[in-house]
């Protein structure tokens, strides 16, 4: 695809029992007796109520989200600050997914955040939970700050290791009282497609047995094959049948080693949504929206927040322009060493364009990739474009 292959940066980085009518030959005159009729009606109502209670108990299905799902996705380096922003805009969100867990070399679940930040992360997540937000942390195949196919590919192709891994994830979710888990396994190969689908299918069943939910992050693509093996490894239709949420990473159309350009041009985002809704139930789709951009110089780009971009534009007196085709702001400047730079970023207006695209496609919701220091005007646009059900948290878990 011209302009590069979309990818994600790894930057530190109801069923009730139906009581049928009796056959006509067995209907007696007892039904005309008021006392008996009342007793029977009471019994039927009690049975129906009991059936509803059983249906709602954990072990049958996961809690259902509100009409609009809006997720705060907090990178592991921004959990504490991101939590503060999320809490300050509590009424705009239904869920929060802090990037808390990765895998060690043996495939065991391990914290992604700095161990020295453990108490601060714990305090932040408890505040988010206390605010009534559905807490669904992200588990990614990240090690040493980078996505890697090892050791997850070995786990996926070994039934015993897969079963053990699923058990560990379920234990993590249930022991800590999370509403569910968000799986973000990247850098898989085309040969992993079937094994990955089986893993997600079995994990969904295991979580649902405990009344927990499963979200799966997938690369954005406009065909099944996508742009490379990582895209082919992810079967939209199969995963969409079993997951509760499918989070589309609709950003990094241009990335750190590509030529400069919009991170999520609106035409491409619409194409991604068009293909996704042909494969996945629209109500399950949660569109990923970036709140950061890149500063390119010398053939490579560095992730930059809105605030950093704003400061640079002011410092170098660079006029910020707006690309109406891609729906993205940009500017150029020359640094103090004489090096030319080209910056593409996201602001409230570009975010609103993607929110409107999601709304127009009829998808279930959006998630914001909250890298840090986003445009404050974002929250007004979010509330207007994707209002959430107030006071109805999505599958909130009770703190132990």
KOLBAMAR-982352 format. One record per atom (N, C-alpha, C): x, y negated, z negated. Coordinates in steps of 0.001 Angstrom, whole numbers, plus 500000, padded with zeros to 6 digits. Layout:
// residues N
XYZ...
// end
This chain:
// residues 400
500849501199500000500000500000500000500875498764500000500578497775500862501349496535500861501348495899499483502491495423499069502590494763497778502906495698496647503061496973496943503475497896495895502402498865495503502763499813494673501833500824494188501372500452492796500074500330492570499591499948491240500076500925490182500627500397489143501087501225488042501010500422486760501183501126485645501136500449484359502546500318483819502849499176483310504170498963482753504341499731481458505549500238481214505856500924479956506583499983479013506499498689479256507199497745478409506790497935476970507946497860476059507612497950474634506510497011474366506630498269476199505241498386476474504255498961475422470306514854474007469481515232472755468665516473473048468615517362472236467868518549472562467107518941471344465618518911471439464735519259470345464001520523470708463647521311469672462840522502469888461419522061470192460846522544471299459490522182471692458529523261471248457535522857470463456529523813469994455420523885471033455291525021471697454284525164472756452897525410472188451884525137472994450493525375472580450207526857472568449300527288471707448899528694471668448085529052472917448172530290473365447282530720474451445832530520474045444991530221475022443582529919474730442892531031473993443211532297474283442544533437473659442796533507472176443883532823471694444226532935470284443835531698469501443220530727470133442826529530469399441563529834468595441578529573467297440440529877466440439732528627465962438637528866465205437852527735464713438515527028463543439637527630463052440307526993461911440720525556462234440956525245463491441434523913463866440406522826463568439114523271463444438076522293463145438013521955461663438759522683460811438717522443459371439724521342459015439242520222458450440138519076458210441351519408457357441156520190456243442271520468455349443358521250456069442945522357456752443940523161457453444606522359458564443804521560459236444369520770460320445435519811459787445174519209458647446148518295458063447419518993457658447251520226457057448437520976456657449296521345457859448642521761458922449396522156460119450111520957460720449397519832460796450043518638461351451255518225460521451124518317459199452250517968458333453424518892458582453140520197458734454212521163458977454926520884460285454144520561461311454748520267462614455635519038462537455140517993461838455931516776461720457216517012460955457143517822459884458346518135459121459342518912459967458846519860460757459741520639461622460412519761462654459637518850463218460219517947464219461272517052463598460980516545462377461962515696461700463230516461461408463085517707460974464256518538460691465067518759461945464377518966463054465080519179464318465874517945464713465304516759464477466022515531464806467265515393463946467147515708462654468292515629461763469395516555462239469033517799462597470033518751463082470689518235464341469894517665465230470433517151466487471457516038466246471213515219465216472093514092464957473332514470464153473375515670463593474509516062462772475740516283463616476949516043463033478176516335463763478212517789464188478859518030465303478976519390465791478133519628467016477312518664467395476489518845468584476888517889469691477118516632469374477539515677470395478177514480469712478868513676470505479505512490469974478514511340469882478728510397468949477863509229468874477879508466470192476749507894470543476652507159471801476983505683471591477700505062472542478065503658472405476904502742472738477009501447472385475981500484472763475995500254474268475034499475474745474889499253476179476163498681476787476764497695476162478026497133476617479138497523475654480133498202476150481300498551475353482400497555475651482933496930474620484054496021474789485142496421473799486283496789474328487366497349473521488548496388473446489084496237472260490357495544472088491449496603472077492304496591473103493413497539473183494681496828472728495229497275471606496342496580470968497641497358471128498611496855471881499910497541472002500569497697470641501435498696470525502010498998469211502875497859468671503384497005469559504161495874469089503293494680468724501970494796468924501065493672468687499865494082467847499969495155467071498815495659466321498360494658465261499299494147464468498925493244463374498376491920463896499095491295464818498625490029465379497364490233466208497316491333466959496143491632467777494919491876466929495122492501465765494008492745464852493432491436464346494297490457464061493832489152463602492967488476464662493404488534465913492637487928467006491303488657467178491347489986467088490122490786467220489127490444466124489601490328464896488730490006463776488183488595463892488987487666464410488536486290464593487434486211465646487386487213466542486365487275467598485548488557467456485261488933466214484620490209465893483362490473466698482520489463466906481242489669467582481371489928469073482586489826469598482797490081471019483202491521471297483454492314470254483971493672470438483078494731469788483140495938470355482470497091469757483489498126469278484641498160469913485670499156469592487040498506469559487948499190468903489342498762468929490227499992469041491238499904469897492177501010470096493608500510469912494109500569468684495519500254468492496386501387469037497419501020469765498373502021470266499230502476469091498798503527468414499451503929467179500317505171467303500012506049468262500671507359468259501304507720469594502457508363469492503157508924470635503518510354470343504475510904471089504922512287470909506434512309470710506884513160469794508328513311469655508840514354470646510096514669470605510700515576471579510109516972471524509557517352470376508932518679470226507435518649470527506911517504470919505497517380471244504606517133470061505219516823468919504415516527467737503960515066467768502780514809467206502256513449467165503066512626466168503518511474466605504366510624465770503945509169465945504164508315464931503811506896465060504627506224466163504002505323466888504699504528467902505291503254467298504623502726466295505051501462465716506282501667464837506967500595464595508144500601463730507746501081462335508433502089461791508095502596460449508057501501459387508869500455459586508880499359458614507571498577458625506772498776459713505494498085459831504318498954459389504600500127458820503551501093458495502486500512457574502897499839456510501921499305455554501089498193456190501714497360457024500998496279457691500006496836458704500418497877459446499528498508460417498342499154459714498619499841458599497558500480457833496556499447457326497058498339456805496179497284456298495334496690457416495944496499458593495217495924459724494116496851460218494425498151460323493426499098460811492282499254459822492580499177458530491513499263457532490612498034457578491175496877457856490362495666457995489461495764459226489983496312460313489180496500461523488039497470461266488347498534460534487325499522460194486264498907459282486710498145458293485785497513457348484877496510458042485335495960459164484534495000459919483467495684460758483425497024460730482404497773461449482768498108462866484024497922463248484456498268464593484757499761464693484398500343465805484699501744466059486197501868466298486868502629465458488329502748465521488717504015466280489252503825467495489678504930468349491114504686468778492091505080467963493491504804468301493923505505469579494949504950470190495495505527471417496653506462471100496636507617471760497747508571471724498342508613473111499594508220473249500253508141474549501487509033474575501853509514475759503085510302475887504269509345476068504470508549475033505553507580475001506601508041474004507840507971474424508955508304473551510073507306473827510603506699472796511659505716472982511231504508473773509970504157473704509478502990474401509147503219475852509249504464476327508993504761477731508025505932477875507172505865478923506348507028479254507245508122479831506969509375479450507740510494479949506853511718480093507098512524481141506286513727481325506706514850480378507826514651479691508263515627478713507956515105477315507490515959476403507262517394476558505829517756476951505021516763477350503595517039477519503322518031478642504123518024479709503875518972480797504066520411480329505071520633479476505279521973478926504107522417478074503531521483477335502363521781476501501158522125477373500952521332478423499782521523479272499776522869479971500948523412480292501024524660481061501208525900480181501099525738478868501191526861477933499913526885477104499008527861477323497716527879476622497828527805475107498834528462474542499000528430473088499396527041472616500355526423473316500772525080472950499636524069473153498856524267474208497712523382474451496710523469473309496399524704472893495451524904471795495970524271470508497278524419470250497868523823469053497816522292469107498067521765470290498054520311470462496648519751470246495657520426470795494260520014470598493896520058469123494309521124468431494026521248467002494667520106466216495889519715466604496573518623465917495855517294466135495355517072467347494635515832467634493329515772466852492592516877466839491326516930466103491565516716464613492625517317464087492950517137462674493280515680462365494038515043463250494370513629463067493109512781462999492200513006463938490977512209464022490071512448462820489875513701462458488964514021461358489555513662459997490837513949459796491457513661458502491485512175458188491655511365459222491762509918458995490442509186459235489394509923459549488084509326459699487936508409460887488699508663461965488553507869463176487273508243463912486772507327464731485577507600465527485898508525466694487159508583467070487594509424468176489021509091468527489433509460469734490808509227470177490786508754471632491761507932471972491973507493473354493266508146473840493174508965474895494341509668475426494885508906476631496163508567476563496831507889477672498105508668478021497936509726478828499071510542479254499415510194480695500579509622480878501004509128482178502221509894482694502644509547483898503807510145484559503663511643484801502428512141484919502217513551485246502391513752486746502598514997487146502791515345488549501524515954489131501463516004490452500300516581491125500052518007490663501128518755490378501006520148489941500384520270488561500274519156487835499695519173486486498190518919486499497619518664487657496225518232487757495258519201487078495305520476487442494385521467486882494593521632485380495859521709484954496170521890483535495715520675482720495901519477483272495476518271482566493956518230482431493247518618483499491782518653483455491303519651482412491939520825482359491572521842481366491795521328479954492937520680479749493246520101478432492190519084478009491846518159478905490860517129478581489487517759478321489130518769479109487842519458478937487763520128477578488820520848477201488847521549475918488929520578474744489689519496474912489790518494473847488445517818473614487733517490474693486409516873474560485469517782473781485464519069474110484594520025473420484944520119471937486242520144471631486684520250470241486311519009469440486476517836470026486113516600469336484605516484469154483855516826470200482396516751470117481837517683469054482517518802468817482086519736467776482145519109466392482928518033466269483043517313464995482355515945465058481565515710466107480876514436466235481804513284466575482952513587467181483930512563467541483933512332469050484483511189469456484438510785470856485815510846471499485803510988472841487040511029473606487036509971474697488083509176474713488334508240475793489606508689476507489622508538477836490808508899478614491181507725479508492427507288479418492923506211480268493430506802481577492978506247482694493375506734484014493927505588484852494883505935485718495387504956486670494277504521487603494305503266487989493357502774488983493756503280490359492771503711491148493032504140492515491763503970493330491918503987494645490778503775495539490454505010496361491260506078496208491002507394496804491448508430495787491098509703496028491510510745495090493029510848495020493683510788496170495142510913496188495831509714495565495225508531495709495843507352495129497127506970495837498131506582495061499360506044495617500583506929495391500502507847494440501602508776494211501118509945493356502027510787492906501658512003492180500917511718490883501274510625490236500606510299488969499111510103489174498729509536490327497315509360490633496639510682490948497323511530491722496750512817492108496577513741490905497386513553489881497298514383488679496017514145487900495322513056488195494130512684487429492876512851488280492062513837487937490837514180488652489688513354488078489362512250488756488321511355488266487016512083487967486538512879488935485225513509488802485191514489487646486203515341487535486247516355486477486369515726485100487239514731484974487417514061483684486181513246483330485574512629484333484368511847484098483197512663483601483196513971483911482099514837483447482184515127481958483376515110481381483536515562479988483892514456479006484581513426479456484982512348478554483813511432478241483853510784477093482830509809476713483103508450477342484376508144477499484798506922478171485933507246479130485927506581480270487061506644481185487563505223481357488727504952480847489284503613480883490205503469482092489827502608483008490591502411484239491620501301484048492871501642484247493951500673484096494076499833485369493155498922485549493094498140486780494009496924486703495286497196486590496290496143486581497626496720487009498624495866487100499937496212487642499859496590489121498998495884489856499034495981491319500394495450491798500816494376491187502202493942491271502800494130489879504039494568489831504644494906488545506093494461488515506819494892487500508153494352487240509118494477488410509069495576489167510026495761490257509416495603491636508204495081491701507578494794492990507825493332493339507503492943494568507512491513494873506483490794494008506636489497493822505668488745493009504274488765493622503285488677492777501901488614493220500952488821492067499647488742492320498650488902491260498763490265490580498634490278489285498686491527488524497461492386488805496332491751489043495074492469489298494221491664490268494601491647491560493823490876492533492388491368492601491455490445492687490049490789492526489535491722493612490023491594494841489591492491495909489948493931495617491162494139495118491593495493494748490786496021493564490526495171492578489730495585491418488352496052491869487746495328492794486429495733493302486509497063494044487573497270494818487746498548495522487903499703494536488652499460493467488835500470492417487493500825491784486703499821491473485388500051490869484464500786491823484547500454493098483694501108494102483997502608494170485271502954494197485638504373494248485301505069492927485641504440491817485411505063490506483944505377490273483059504452490633481631504678490412481063505734491353481796506106492407481371507206493281481760508561492707482642508571491700483152509808491117482755510008489657482570508924488939482350508961487493481041508244487177480228508781486235479026508041485828479401506625485410478750505648486014479129504250485777479096503874484301478136504452483562478007504113482142479226504528481330480026505463481855481223505916481142482463505101481463482398504312482513483583503583482961483795502327482134485026502144481664485432500952480935486610500354481700486401499197482286487421498575483130488491497877482296489737498210482570490850497560481904491158496208482531491266495185481696491539493830482156492798493312481459493807492927482229495041492432481611494895490992481159495613490623480107495630489246479643497032488655479722497940489357480383499316488882480526499706488881481995500894488426482312501363488376483684502841488693483771503482488260484855504914488506485059505606487232485520506846487118485109507742486065485563508844486738486370508833486545487716509816487186488582510990486255488878512170486835488849513370486115489254514448487132489597515158486913490676516239487816491051515786489205491393514584489364491876514107490671492301513446491503491234513302490991490036512619491746488978511765490804488145510768491376487492509840490573486703509859490959485235509519490015484398509414490218482957507991489916482530507421490781481703506064490535481220506033489218480451504988488453480696504881487139480069503454486925479592503307486352478417501972486058477898501462484750478495500158484518478328499589483256478802500260482072478111500484482182476824501086481084476082502504480801476566503282481851476793504640481657477296504625480991478668503705481433479523503600480839480852503216479367480755502277479057479881501832477679479676502996476799479224503801477329478312504950476577477810505991476344478898506222477361479729507184477223480814506730476177481828505439476242482185504919475279483149505067473847482627504850473654481339505009472326480743506471471901480705507323472833480313508750472510480183509368472088481503509006472808482567509609472532483872508697471702484770507659471151484202506732470287484941506257470954486233505911472222486105505476473006487263503961472994487364503430472493488474501964472501488622501438473923488794500426474263488020499826475602488099498770475595489193498901476523490128497954476648491220497050477855490972495963477942491733495023479062491569494761479694492921495106480958493024494891481722494252493440482171494287492645481560495161491215481867495202490919483222495832491868483769496590491665485096497189491854486174496133492984486136495444493248487127494397492618486784493073492139485533492924491572485043491666492598485173490541493707484437490750494782484484489762495596483191489809495976482639488648496834481450488633498301481820488836499077480868489369500502481097489589501240479770489679502546479849489502503381478657489685504829479077489891505635478162490358507071478405490519507850477353489736509059477707489356509936476749488692511386477201488867512291476307488611513718476623488635514265476418487229514892477452486683515355477374485297516625476524485179517124476393483966518278475527483698519553476020484370519594477322484712520765477868485399520618477805486911519546477189487382519336477047488807518685478231489481518178479169488698517531480354489265516056480091489530515572480390490746514148480197491046513300481294490415512123480935489974511176481868489351509817481719490008509060482839490037507658482815490463506838483533489393505839482856488867505040483382487755503603483586488200503082484766487938501659485058488121501111485457486763500013484883486380499482485103485041497978485288485071497406485463483898495950485589483728495486484488482789494329483908483115493725482929482215492228483195482116491500482298481487490066482518481268489319482677482585489705481902483595489012481957484888489266483280485600490527483747485624490830485009486304490218486187485559490176486083484227489531487129483435488036487174483721487414486005483850485975485958484133485668486619485478486533486450486467486320487076487771486252488593487636487125489156486804487130490612486628485962491075485761485582490276484779484398490587483981483155490622484865483054489668485778481914489626486690481923490822487640483107491239488073483215492418488941482738493661488210483129493804486943482690494942486143481184494932485950480643493755485645479197493624485458478457493939486748478983493451487856478352493698489152478374495159489557479393495883489127479499497308489445478637498165488526478084497563487475477202498296486562477914499257485643479193499007485350479930499934484491479589499700483024480014500649482183479632500634480775480295499568479944481456499100480397482132498103479583483489497732480119484240497043479279485583496597479627486485496783478416487770496849478691488722496747477589489762495706477950490216494989476954491214493961477148492569494464476685493538494410477598494915494801477262495564493577476606495528493565475269495893492388474489497383492393474169498155492024475183499606492001475053500063490990474016499325489883473932499642488853472945499421487462473493499025486543472643498907485110472951498143484828474234496916485319474309496082485124475489495404483760475472494862483365476625494132482110476769492928482123475832492818481118474961491719481066473988490362480995474665490318480468475897489060480390476626488521481730477049489340482775476914488928484134477268487690484563476503487610484175475234486545484694474374485188484144474770485129482894475208483868482331475682483408483055476942484344483304477858484018484017479090483554485439478804484210486105477868483846487473477504482440487525476926482136486611476022480818486595475376479706486318476377479982485462477353478977485125478357478767486259479353479850486890479785479768487908480833479410489285480311479887489635479114479657490965478558479226490875477105478025490310476832477568490235475439477326491625474887477747491846473656477585493159473036476438493125472046475974494326471672474884494444470713475395494097469332474869493046468760475342492603467460474953493585466362475889493833465476475615494679464321475380496121464654475821496591465830475639497989466216476971498566466640477860498838465689479150499355466040479038500715466718479978500975467603479943502200468393480611503347467665479807504192467037480354505384466397481324505076465284481083504034464503482008503646463459482197504758462452483413504949462047483729505966461072483830505328459685483529506111458686483594505623457319484981505886456759485560504889456179486893505046455609486879506024454456487936506829454397487994507796453315488355507120452016
// end
